[in-house]
Amino acid sequence: QLAESGGGLVQAGGSLRLSCAASGRTFSTYAMGWLRQAPGKEREFVAAISWSGGNTYYAESVKGRFTISRDNAKNKVYLQMNSLKPEDTAVYYCAAPPRLTIATTESQFEYWGQGTLVTVSE
């Protein structure tokens, strides 16, 4: 089970940090990812991190602005979002692919949180 938190309203140029808490004892064997869905658009990949945290992957649109990280001792994954833009407005989802696999496209993710809304104003 995945539960996101940390969404909210922020001005353009600001920062937010999203958190995702995972239940279960095998968190450290799952890669994790963040995806988002803007109003009227399809859900898209944002970032992913390997189960050890040693490898990270980003969509071009967020490279250099967003950072994904994880704390396996706390069963949590984070998304630090800096220099936010109005086009970053979306519902952000935490997700996990099958165990010991990496995912960078929506169809590859198997487990999903409920999402948290991020709104970036002008």
Secondary structure, DSSP 8 states (H G I E B T S, - for coil): -EEEE--EEEETT--EEEEEEE-SS-GGGS-EEEEEE-TTS--EEEEEE-TTS--EEE-TTTTTTEEEEEETTTTEEEEEE-S--GGG-EEEEEEE-STT----SGGG--EE---EEEEEE-
